[in-house]
Amino acid sequence: MKTAFRARTRYCFKQSFSLCLVVTAMIAATEFPVRSAQAQATGPSQPASIRDIPDADALPPAPGLIFDMAGQRYVMFDDMVSRLAGTRFVLIGEKHDNPIHHHHQAQLVRALSKRENTKRAVVWEMFNRDQQESLDQAWQTVSPDELGSEMNWGESGWPSWHDYAPIAEAARENGLSMVAGNLPQNVLRPMISEGISALPTELAEKLALPPLPDGIAARFDQEIAEGHCNMLPKSQLPAFSLVQFARDASLARAMIDADADKNIDGAFLIAGAMHVRDDIAVPYHLRRYSPDLPDNDIAVVILVEADDPGENLPGVNDYALRMGSEDIADFMWFTNDLPRTDPCEDMNIGQ
């Protein structure tokens, strides 16, 4: 199993890796102070020793840095692409409303496709299974910029298609198929009250959902409670967790089914970060559907917003633990965050 993964450092995510490390080192200076006070007390001040400078791989994350969780080191983008080359299923997790994340997803889809000359399908959380026929038709007839309006994206509740269009452009450039992976909307709400029995028979057989494992259920219950500002009755949490489990299964099944096409070489997944976690989310179901799948045929890249500079900055593993486990990803790719209001301020569930 893979082990151990809002800084507004101005425009750092656009700069070189080296510059980012320099900026990060400056930020981290307060965490690794030179023992100047002791030197002043005992004699003339001495220059800082190289031993007082932390190892670069131990520095707190900052926008633009990519951390290799297995190697426990920062790497360049091209190094990550080299490591991912040949991987059948590449899952790229995002924060939905951060356009930087969609830019990076497009960058990775483009780079891997061009490097290998491969044709992975692009599976989307944002398109539902019952939209596949419309998606196929639109993908053949309109430009990537127009795809959103053709698919009534503005009514979907997702952030602007303008932010997601670069991913579609990268897919079009490389002749990649587009796959709708999420459960249909008319299934999700009935599942809250009816459970698995709300799934249409054909889809239920395709997903073949087992009982929700206790460990995954506990994680989902806690995350769903926190995501709803702890306003949901506890009695409702298992139903919401089952829906999350089924959505992950639907995305995984779409990836497996796409890969079965002789003209397709695996799949990318474009989805929220919580759906791509290697220990409990879509990869869990990929392994369930394909028990003989080699571990190196699944790779997870999670885009993560780095904290503001300050004291007691978290390390890479701290970010992973915020999402439940140190074993969630192969690479953590850090970005700037966005200013947001507190989502709990105006939430009134059941009122």
N, C-alpha and C positions, 0 to 999 in steps of 0.2 A: 504494500500500500504506500502511496506517496506520503512523505512526512514533512512536518514543519514547513507555512507561508508566512482640513480643507485648507491643503496648504495652498495659499495663493501666492506662491513664489512667482513673481510676475512673469508670465509667458514662459515659464520653465518647461512646460510640456512640449513647447515648440523647439526647445534648444537641444544641444548635444547632451549625451549622457554625462560627459565629463563636467560640463557646466552645471548640470543638475546636482552632481555629487559635491561640487564646490559650494553651491548654495546650501545644500543640505548640511554640509559640514559646518557652515557658518551658523545655521539654525541650531545644530546640535552642540555648539560650543558651550552652551549653558549646562548641558548634560555631562560634559567631560571637561571641567575646569582645570586649568593649569595651576599647579600648587604655588601660585605667586605669593600669597599671603605668608606662607611658611618661609619662602625664600627671603622675603623682605624682613621677616623677623630675625633670621639667623645670619643674614649677610647680604651682599650685593645681589641684585636680581640677576637670574640666569635665563638664557633663552630656553624656550620650551623644547623638550626632547622629542624626537620622533616617536618615542614610546608613549607620549601623552596624546598622540593623535589616534583616534579610534580607527579600526579597520573599516574600510568603506562599506563592506557588506553588513556591518553592524549598525550603520547609520539609520536614523528614522526615515521612512519612506517620504518621498516628495513627488510632486507631479512630473511625469515623464519617465520615472524609473520603472523598470520591469524586474521582478524578483523571481528567480527560479527556485521553486520550493524544494525540489529534490536536492539540488546542488547547494542550496542555502547561500545564494549569491545573486547580486545584480548582474543582469546581462543586457546586451544591446538587442534592438529589435531583430536584426538579421540573425543573431544567435538563436533567438526564440523561433524564428521561422525555420531555421535549419533543424532544430530539435523536433518541430512539429511535422516536418516533411515526412510523407508516407503514412501519417496517422489517418485511419479511416474516418473516425468521428471526432470533429473538433468543435467543442462547445464554447461559445464566447458570451459570457454573462455581462450584463449591463445594469446601470441605473436608468430607468426608462426616460427620465426627463433631462438627461445630461447629453447634449449634442456632441460633446467631445467623445463620449463612448461610442456613438454611432460612427463617427469619423474613424476611430481606431478599429472598429469592427470591419468597416469597409477596407481599411488599409490591410488588415490581416487576410481577409478573403481574397483580395487582389494579389497580395504577395505570394501566398501559398499556391494559388491557382496558376500564376505565371511561372513560379519556380518549377513546379512539377508538371505543368501542362495537364492538370487533372480536372475532372468535371464532377466535383462534389455538388450534391443538391444543397440548396439553402432552405432550411426548415425554419419557419417563423412561428414564434409564439403569438404574434400579433394578427395572424390570419387564422380563421377557424376552419375546421375540416369541411363544413358545408359550403365554404367559399371556393373550394379547389377548382371546380369547373370554371367559375368566373375568373379566377386567378390565371388559369391556363390560357383562357381566351385573351384576357387583357395583356398578358405577358408576350403574346404573339403579335399584338396589334398596336400597342402604345409605347411611348418612351418611358424610361424609369421615372422621370419627373411627373409624368401624367398618370402613372399607375395608381397613386393614392386617390385621386379624384375618381378614376374609373372604378375603384373598389370601395367608394364611399367611405374612405378612411376618416374623413372629418366627423362622421357620425359614430365612430368606433370607440371614442374615449381615450385613444392613445395620443401621445404628443404629436406635434405637427409632422406630416409626411415629409416636409422639407428636411427635417433632421434625419429621417431614416432613408431618404432617397439615395445617398451615397452608397449604401449597401447594395441596393438594387442596381445602381450604375456599375459597381464592381462585378456583380453577377452577370449583367448584360455583356460587359466587355469580354468575359471569359466563357460565355455560352452556357451558363449554369441554369439549372432548373429551379423553379420556385415552388415550395411545398408549404401548404397550410397545415400546421401541426396541432393547433389547440382544439379543445372540445367545443362543439357548437354552443352558442349562447342559450338555445332553447333546451339544452340538457343540464346546464350548470345549476340553475335555480331549482329545478325539480330534485336534483341530487341532494340538496340541503335537507329536504324533508323525506325523500324516498330512498336515499343511498344508491347503491350500485344498481338496484332494480330500475332506476330511472334511465339507465343507458339503453339505447336501442339494441336489439338482440345481436345484430351483426357486429356492432362496435364493441359490445360487451365481450363477445367471443374473441375479437381481435386483441383487446386489451388484456383479457384474462387476469383480472385483478385478484391477487391473493388477499388474505386478511392483512390489514395494515399492521406491520410489525410494531411492537410496543415502543422500541427505541425511537423509531421514526415518528410515531404518533405523539410521543412526549415532546419531541423537538417542534413538530408542527403546531401542536396545541399552544405551546409557549409563544412561538413566533406570531401566530394568528391573534392571540390575545393582545400582544404588544402592538401588532400592526393595526388593531382596532382600538388602541388607546385603553385597553383593559375594560372596555365597555360592553363587550359581548358576554352574555350569560355563559358560565362555564359549561352548562349543559349543551350549548350549541357548538362548542369547540371541536368535538370529534367529527361532526358533520362537515365542517369547513375543512378540517384536516384530510378527510377522505376525498373531498373535491381536489385539494392540492395534490394528493397522491395520484388521483386519476388524471389530472392535467399533466403531471410529469410522465405518466405512462403513455398518454396520447402523443406527447412530443417524441418520446423515445421510439414508439411504434412507427411514427412517421419517418424517423431517420432510418430505421431498419428496413422498412418497406421501400423507401427511396433507393437504398443501397442495393436492393434486389434487382433493380433495373440494370440490364447489361451495359447500358450506355452511361451509367452513373458510377462514380468512384467514391462512395461514402457520402458523408453529409456534414455541413456546418449546421450549428444551431444558433439562432439569434433569439435570446430570451433573457429575462431578468436573472440577476445573479443568483437568487435563491433557487432557481430551477436547474442550474447547471452544477451545483455542488457535487463533488465526486463521491461523497460518502452516503448521501441519502436521497438524491433527487434523480434527474434523468439518467445519469450513469448507472444507478441502481437498477433501473428497468432495462437499460441496454444489456446489462449482464444477465438479467432475468430472461430476456427474449433470445439472447445468444450466449448460452453458458460457456461455449468454447472460444468466445472472443478474447484474443490476447489482450493483456492489460495495456500494452503500448498502442492498441488501436483506439483507445479513448484518451483524449487530452482536453483539459479544462483550463481556459484562460478567463480570469475574472477581472473586470475593470472596477477599480476601487477608488473612491474619492479620499484623498489624503487630508488629514486634519490640518487646521490652522497651525502655524508655527507657535511654539510656546514651550513651557516647561513640561517635563514628564511626558514627552512625546511617545506614542505607542510604537512598538516594533512591528515587524511584518506579521509575526505570529499572533500578536494582539488583534490585528485586523481580521485574521482568519477566525480567531475565537469569537469575535463579535458575530460571526455567521454560524457559529456552533461547534467548530472543530478545526484542528490544525490540518486535517486531511481533506480539504475541500477543493484544492486546485493544484495544477502543475505550475501555473504562472499567475502572479498577481501583478497587474499593470495599473500603476497609480496615476491619477489625474487630478486636475483642479476640481473643486466642487462648485455648486451653485448656491447663491443665497435663497433660502426658502423660509416660508412662514411655518409655524408650528401646526402640523395637520390636526392635532388634537384640540385646538382652540375652538373650532366651530363644529366638532363632531358630536352629533346627538343621535346615537343609535336607539331605535325603538321609541323615540319621543315625537 
